[in-house]
Amino acid sequence: MTAGESIAAATRGDWYAALVLEGSVEVAGKRLVKDDVLVAERGRAVPAIVAGRDGAHLLENFRTARGLETEGAAP
């Protein structure tokens, strides 16, 4: 992700995780840096993920392919 780029908030169809490999991201007012992990249960809102000033490289994981499905934008 380039600096300031974002992944829109959404509710995922299954468990979701994102590992920060490089750089940093901000999620719901919290800064995540290298080796930090964001985990969300199925059906839970995942806030927008915004890359920090140096960008970020994320590894996104889903328990099943249903995790790729979004159920609309989260608040």
VMD Tcl script that draws the C-alpha trace (Angstrom):
set ca {
  {0.00 0.00 0.00}
  {1.27 3.45 -0.77}
  {1.26 6.20 1.86}
  {-2.31 7.20 2.71}
  {-3.88 4.40 0.64}
  {-6.75 2.66 2.39}
  {-8.79 -0.51 2.48}
  {-12.43 0.43 3.02}
  {-14.22 -0.54 6.20}
  {-16.38 -3.64 5.78}
  {-17.91 -6.62 7.53}
  {-16.18 -9.83 6.41}
  {-17.93 -13.11 5.63}
  {-15.44 -15.11 7.73}
  {-12.48 -14.68 10.06}
  {-10.01 -12.06 8.77}
  {-6.43 -11.27 9.73}
  {-3.84 -8.83 8.43}
  {-0.14 -9.06 9.34}
  {1.97 -5.93 8.88}
  {5.10 -7.07 7.04}
  {6.58 -3.59 6.43}
  {5.65 0.00 7.23}
  {2.64 0.88 9.34}
  {-1.12 1.23 9.17}
  {-3.73 2.99 11.25}
  {-6.89 1.14 12.23}
  {-9.57 2.78 14.38}
  {-7.06 5.29 15.78}
  {-4.42 2.66 16.61}
  {-1.08 2.41 14.83}
  {0.06 -1.07 13.83}
  {3.70 -1.61 12.83}
  {5.83 -4.48 11.52}
  {4.80 -7.85 13.02}
  {1.51 -6.51 14.46}
  {-1.64 -8.45 13.56}
  {-5.24 -7.34 13.17}
  {-7.81 -10.12 13.72}
  {-11.58 -9.91 13.25}
  {-14.19 -12.60 13.84}
  {-16.68 -13.56 11.16}
  {-19.45 -11.01 10.89}
  {-17.55 -8.33 12.82}
  {-16.88 -4.89 11.37}
  {-13.32 -4.34 10.17}
  {-12.54 -0.60 10.31}
  {-10.80 1.15 7.43}
  {-7.09 0.32 7.23}
  {-4.95 3.32 6.21}
  {-1.27 3.05 5.27}
  {1.17 5.21 7.22}
  {3.47 7.87 5.78}
  {5.97 5.29 4.48}
  {3.28 2.97 3.12}
  {2.68 -0.59 4.24}
  {2.92 -4.18 3.08}
  {0.16 -6.37 4.51}
  {-0.40 -10.10 4.36}
  {-4.15 -10.62 4.51}
  {-5.48 -14.02 5.60}
  {-8.95 -15.51 5.62}
  {-10.11 -18.74 7.29}
  {-12.10 -19.64 4.16}
  {-12.93 -18.04 0.82}
  {-16.03 -16.55 2.48}
  {-13.64 -14.07 4.09}
  {-13.22 -12.42 0.71}
  {-16.92 -11.55 0.75}
  {-17.88 -8.25 2.32}
  {-21.28 -7.54 3.80}
  {-21.34 -3.80 3.13}
  {-19.41 -0.97 4.61}
  {-18.84 -0.97 8.34}
  {-19.72 2.20 10.27}
}
mol new
graphics top color blue
foreach p $ca { graphics top sphere $p radius 0.5 }
foreach p [lrange $ca 0 end-1] q [lrange $ca 1 end] { graphics top cylinder $p $q radius 0.2 }
display resetview
